[in-house]
Amino acid sequence: MAGNGFIQVDKVSKSYQRDTIKVEVLTNISLTVPEGEFLALMGPSGSGKTTLLNLIAGIDRPDQGTVVVNTVDIDGLGESALAKWRANNVGFIFQFYNLMPVLTAYENVELPLLLTKLSKKEKKEHVETALNLVGLADRIHHYPRQLSGGQEQRVAIARALVTDPALIVADEPTGDLDKVSAEEIMTLLERLNKEFKKTIVMVTHDPRAAEKAHKVMHLDKGELTKG
């Protein structure tokens, strides 16, 4: 594939089996994302946006084609190697935060570090840095139920950042938030991209959120077009 993008999706197709019916979700999709890009993927429900995001993040595998991230052909990795690659290289932000209700903000953010060889002191430094970055140093011992939706999403962003990944994937990060909280979260993502040079791929249906991205692409009926 031409180009030397940080993310290179080349002629990727993906389908799912639903009962006896084969549902084609993505057909022959190619996409290049430069390092440091902030890309928004938009499109109607069921257009394959989340599927494409999951392929880029190594959560799912294509039926055909290749996905290369930072020179690593991720669909060629075995399951354990792929899990290790994800843990070291990708930060995940979801619509519904996916926080553990029985853990504090600190403990939720620390979760991805439990698989690393960092010392207890190093883990503490990483967690505190991440929570400081999202403006929640004063909520470190609070449980999710004691936080607003916007604060919960910030904890989720801190968790995504704590391993210092090069790539952040965000699936409808403002979808469950009010307008003010959504604006705060998008400003934070914009800062992570500009100041910390994180490459971000975000799925959104919100035009206001998409405005923060450098580039918007639309996915519809398995085809990708520039927005």
Phi and psi in degrees as a GROMACS rama.xvg file:
@    title "Ramachandran Plot"
@    xaxis  label "Phi"
@    yaxis  label "Psi"
@TYPE xy
-68.1909  153.926  ALA-2
92.1652  163.743  GLY-3
-130.422  50.7782  ASN-4
-66.5864  154.863  GLY-5
-62.6907  -40.646  PHE-6
-116.839  128.58  ILE-7
-128.836  111.732  GLN-8
-103.367  118.983  VAL-9
-122.089  111.092  ASP-10
51.1601  50.8521  LYS-11
-91.0243  134.303  VAL-12
-126.127  146.731  SER-13
-148.461  131.787  LYS-14
-133.313  161.283  SER-15
-128.589  149.504  TYR-16
-93.2465  120.495  GLN-17
-117.151  103.411  ARG-18
57.0208  -117.563  ASP-19
-98.5696  1.73883  THR-20
-102.762  134.01  ILE-21
-92.0397  120.036  LYS-22
-103.606  114.687  VAL-23
-79.3627  118.468  GLU-24
-99.0377  -47.8956  VAL-25
-125.564  137.122  LEU-26
-129.457  111.014  THR-27
55.0139  47.6675  ASN-28
-85.6414  132.112  ILE-29
-126.119  139.9  SER-30
-156.196  133.954  LEU-31
-119.42  128.597  THR-32
-120.612  115.29  VAL-33
-67.3476  158.7  PRO-34
-63.0523  136.339  GLU-35
83.6305  3.99292  GLY-36
-75.2163  151.643  GLU-37
-120.535  102.546  PHE-38
-108.053  131.73  LEU-39
-107.112  132.235  ALA-40
-106.576  122.292  LEU-41
-120.778  167.028  MET-42
152.759  164.041  GLY-43
-64.6257  162.177  PRO-44
-58.201  135.188  SER-45
83.9369  9.05736  GLY-46
-83.0089  -9.06851  SER-47
102.772  10.4288  GLY-48
-59.9543  -50.9221  LYS-49
-67.5607  -35.4612  THR-50
-60.1462  -45.7679  THR-51
-63.3481  -42.1844  LEU-52
-59.7572  -44.2243  LEU-53
-65.2761  -33.1598  ASN-54
-69.1059  -42.3244  LEU-55
-64.0562  -35.6908  ILE-56
-86.2319  -2.94547  ALA-57
75.5381  18.5143  GLY-58
-80.9229  -30.6521  ILE-59
-130.745  166.84  ASP-60
-120.34  145.471  ARG-61
-75.4889  155.386  PRO-62
-74.797  -39.2587  ASP-63
-140.882  159.059  GLN-64
89.2619  179.512  GLY-65
-129.499  150.916  THR-66
-125.86  116.676  VAL-67
-116.493  126.463  VAL-68
-124.167  118.142  VAL-69
52.4515  48.5169  ASN-70
73.0694  -1.25198  THR-71
-97.0059  122.506  VAL-72
-78.9784  91.3919  ASP-73
-71.9394  -28.1814  ILE-74
-74.8974  -7.22633  ASP-75
-92.1587  -3.28245  GLY-76
-83.2384  147.863  LEU-77
-71.6788  170.366  GLY-78
-59.1477  -46.7436  GLU-79
-70.6497  -37.6224  SER-80
-66.2287  -37.5693  ALA-81
-66.9726  -41.9722  LEU-82
-62.0867  -41.1866  ALA-83
-66.3617  -41.3281  LYS-84
-60.9061  -45.8017  TRP-85
-58.9028  -46.0354  ARG-86
-61.0912  -33.8349  ALA-87
-90.7407  -21.2457  ASN-88
-121.787  -16.4065  ASN-89
-125.352  132.913  VAL-90
-106.579  130.857  GLY-91
-107.979  131.64  PHE-92
-126.764  125.94  ILE-93
-114.281  167.269  PHE-94
-64.3504  -40.7068  GLN-95
-104.975  26.1678  PHE-96
67.6448  -43.2342  TYR-97
56.0783  39.2151  ASN-98
-85.0199  151.526  LEU-99
-84.1466  117.637  MET-100
-63.9812  -24.2929  PRO-101
-88.1533  -0.890191  VAL-102
-110.677  147.819  LEU-103
-72.5563  171.865  THR-104
-55.4955  -45.3421  ALA-105
-57.9116  -48.7925  TYR-106
-67.8856  -35.5693  GLU-107
-63.7297  -43.9972  ASN-108
-67.8132  -32.0382  VAL-109
-71.8743  -21.2608  GLU-110
-47.5697  -50.1164  LEU-111
-63.4963  -20.2679  PRO-112
-82.8895  -13.1098  LEU-113
-65.6857  -21.5418  LEU-114
-88.5117  -3.71647  LEU-115
-96.3746  171.909  THR-116
-95.7358  13.5632  LYS-117
-64.3091  147.45  LEU-118
-73.2841  167.585  SER-119
-59.201  -40.5946  LYS-120
-64.2032  -43.9186  LYS-121
-65.1662  -40.482  GLU-122
-60.1554  -44.6273  LYS-123
-59.6957  -43.7738  LYS-124
-62.1067  -43.7324  GLU-125
-61.6105  -47.6472  HIS-126
-63.4352  -47.0705  VAL-127
-64.5696  -37.6197  GLU-128
-62.8959  -45.3715  THR-129
-64.3333  -43.5877  ALA-130
-68.7971  -34.484  LEU-131
-62.8678  -42.4167  ASN-132
-60.6563  -35.7846  LEU-133
-94.5794  7.27425  VAL-134
76.5826  30.8219  GLY-135
-123.967  27.606  LEU-136
-58.925  -28.4512  ALA-137
-86.8262  0.707118  ASP-138
-117.298  19.1753  ARG-139
-59.462  -33.1448  ILE-140
-102.916  8.96661  HIS-141
-81.6556  147.337  HIS-142
-89.3057  158.706  TYR-143
-50.0128  -38.7583  PRO-144
-65.7351  -17.5624  ARG-145
-93.9796  4.24385  GLN-146
-114.958  154.577  LEU-147
-76.0541  168.388  SER-148
-58.2075  -42.6119  GLY-149
-63.8778  -37.8968  GLY-150
-68.8085  -38.9786  GLN-151
-60.501  -42.063  GLU-152
-67.0999  -32.5332  GLN-153
-66.8007  -38.731  ARG-154
-59.9082  -42.8867  VAL-155
-62.4954  -37.4369  ALA-156
-68.4058  -41.1565  ILE-157
-59.7989  -41.2384  ALA-158
-62.41  -39.1379  ARG-159
-66.644  -29.1597  ALA-160
-90.0704  -16.6412  LEU-161
-63.5434  -25.4431  VAL-162
-91.9866  3.58533  THR-163
56.0671  55.3006  ASP-164
-74.0131  153.007  PRO-165
-78.2016  -27.4911  ALA-166
-118.872  132.183  LEU-167
-116.756  126.507  ILE-168
-111.533  131.772  VAL-169
-128.073  121.7  ALA-170
-106.507  103.299  ASP-171
50.9204  56.078  GLU-172
-65.1884  -18.9695  PRO-173
-109.336  6.01947  THR-174
-63.2096  -24.6646  GLY-175
-111.3  16.7053  ASP-176
-115.549  154.637  LEU-177
-72.2014  169.84  ASP-178
-58.3139  -44.2021  LYS-179
-66.3252  -47.2566  VAL-180
-63.0918  -39.4486  SER-181
-61.0728  -42.3746  ALA-182
-63.548  -40.0725  GLU-183
-64.3044  -42.546  GLU-184
-65.1073  -42.4311  ILE-185
-67.628  -35.4393  MET-186
-64.2934  -38.2645  THR-187
-65.3611  -45.0292  LEU-188
-63.0057  -39.7665  LEU-189
-60.982  -40.6673  GLU-190
-65.5091  -42.1793  ARG-191
-60.8139  -36.5238  LEU-192
-71.6163  -47.9835  ASN-193
-75.6078  -48.1591  LYS-194
-83.2447  -38.8853  GLU-195
-105.781  4.25682  PHE-196
58.7456  29.2642  LYS-197
-74.3796  135.378  LYS-198
-80.793  126.283  THR-199
-123.678  129.864  ILE-200
-118.482  120.74  VAL-201
-125.766  130.534  MET-202
-92.5004  129.962  VAL-203
-152.774  153.41  THR-204
-108.298  -0.50512  HIS-205
-95.1588  111.707  ASP-206
-58.9863  -32.2798  PRO-207
-66.4026  -39.2758  ARG-208
-66.9427  -42.859  ALA-209
-62.1531  -27.9076  ALA-210
-61.2666  -24.7518  GLU-211
-75.6369  -18.8885  LYS-212
-77.0411  156.466  ALA-213
-71.4323  -35.2781  HIS-214
-143.396  139.808  LYS-215
-119.921  131.224  VAL-216
-123.896  145.952  MET-217
-110.177  135.353  HIS-218
-114.586  125.816  LEU-219
-151.174  130.161  ASP-220
50.1333  41.3451  LYS-221
76.3357  6.7036  GLY-222
-116.597  144.824  GLU-223
-109.957  126.862  LEU-224
-133.252  151.376  THR-225
-73.6267  135.834  LYS-226
